[in-house]
C-alpha cells in the first residue's frame, strides 16, 4: 500500500534525523540541551495534517498488508525488548562502577527507545513490502 510506504519512509527519515541531531548536539551542548532534538519526533504526530501525502483515516487493508504490518510489529517489539534490556544493563553497570546513575540518563533512554522503535518499525515495513 502506497500510503503505508510513504508514512514508513517519513517515519524513518524523522527517526534517523532525530538520532543524528541528538548525536550532533551532544558534544557541543551537553546531555540536557541535546535532549531538545527529540522534539523532532513530534513531527510524526502531524502526519494527519497532510492529507495529500498521508490519508487522515487508515485505508482499507488486505490480508497481505495486515500480515506485513503484524510481522513488522512483532520484529519491532522484539528489538525494543533487546534495547530495553541493554539499557537496564548499562544503567546497572554505571551504578556498580560509579555508585550513582544521573537522573538525566533516564529520559534520554526513553527518547532513544521511542526513536529506535520508530526507525525499526519503519525499516521492517519497507523491507517486508519489498520482500512480499
C-alpha positions in Angstrom: 0.0 0.0 0.0 1.5 3.3 -1.1 0.3 5.4 1.9 1.8 3.0 4.4 5.1 3.1 2.5 5.1 6.9 2.4 4.4 7.0 6.2 7.2 4.4 6.8 9.7 6.5 4.8 8.6 9.7 6.6 9.0 8.0 10.0 12.3 6.5 9.1 13.6 10.0 8.0 12.3 11.7 11.1 13.7 9.0 13.4 17.1 8.9 11.8 17.2 12.7 11.7 16.4 12.9 15.4 19.1 10.5 16.3 21.6 12.3 14.1 20.6 15.6 15.5 21.0 14.3 19.1 24.5 12.9 18.5 25.4 16.1 16.7 24.3 18.4 19.5 25.7 16.2 22.3 29.4 17.1 22.2 28.8 20.8 21.9 25.8 21.4 24.2 25.8 18.5 26.7 23.2 15.9 27.5 20.4 18.1 28.8 20.5 20.6 25.9 20.8 17.8 23.3 17.5 16.3 24.5 15.7 19.1 22.8 16.5 17.3 19.5 13.9 14.6 20.4 11.1 17.1 19.9 11.6 16.4 16.2 9.8 13.1 16.9 6.6 15.0 17.4 6.5 15.6 13.6 5.2 12.0 13.3 2.1 13.2 15.1 1.4 15.8 12.5 1.0 13.4 9.6 -2.8 13.7 9.6 -2.4 17.4 8.7 -1.0 16.5 5.3 -3.9 14.6 3.6 -2.3 14.6 0.1 0.6 12.6 1.4 -0.9 10.7 4.3 -4.7 9.9 4.4 -6.5 11.0 7.6 -8.1 7.6 8.1 -6.3 4.3 7.7 -7.1 3.0 4.2 -8.6 -0.4 3.7 -6.0 -3.1 4.1 -6.0 -6.5 2.6 -4.6 -9.7 4.2 -1.1 -9.1 2.7 -0.9 -5.6 4.3 -2.1 -6.8 7.6 0.4 -9.7 7.6 3.2 -7.3 6.8 2.2 -4.8 9.5 1.8 -7.6 12.1 5.3 -9.1 11.2 6.9 -5.7 11.4 5.4 -5.0 14.8 6.5 -8.5 16.1 10.0 -7.8 14.9 10.0 -4.2 16.3 8.8 -5.3 19.8 11.5 -8.0 19.9 14.2 -5.4 19.1 12.6 -3.0 21.6 12.9 -5.5 24.4 16.5 -6.2 23.5 17.2 -2.4 23.6 15.4 -2.1 26.9 17.5 -5.0 28.3 20.7 -3.3 27.1 19.6 0.0 28.7 18.9 -1.7 32.0 22.3 -3.5 32.0 24.1 -0.3 31.1 22.4 1.5 33.9 23.3 -1.3 36.3 26.9 -1.2 35.1 27.1 2.5 35.7 25.6 2.1 39.1 28.2 -0.7 40.0 31.2 1.2 38.7 30.4 4.8 39.8 27.8 4.3 42.5 25.1 6.5 41.1 23.1 7.0 38.0 22.4 10.6 36.9 18.7 11.4 36.6 19.3 12.9 33.2 20.0 9.4 31.7 16.5 8.1 32.3 14.6 10.4 30.0 17.3 10.0 27.3 16.8 6.3 27.4 13.1 6.7 26.9 13.6 9.1 24.0 16.2 6.8 22.4 13.8 3.9 22.8 11.0 5.8 21.0 13.2 6.8 18.2 14.6 3.3 17.9 11.1 1.8 17.8 10.1 4.3 15.1 13.2 3.5 13.0 12.9 -0.2 13.4 9.2 -0.4 12.6 9.6 1.8 9.5 12.6 -0.2 8.2 10.8 -3.5 8.9 7.7 -2.3 7.0 9.8 -1.2 4.0 11.8 -4.4 3.9 8.8 -6.6 4.2 6.9 -4.7 1.5 9.9 -5.3 -0.8 10.0 -9.0 0.2 6.3 -9.9 -0.1 
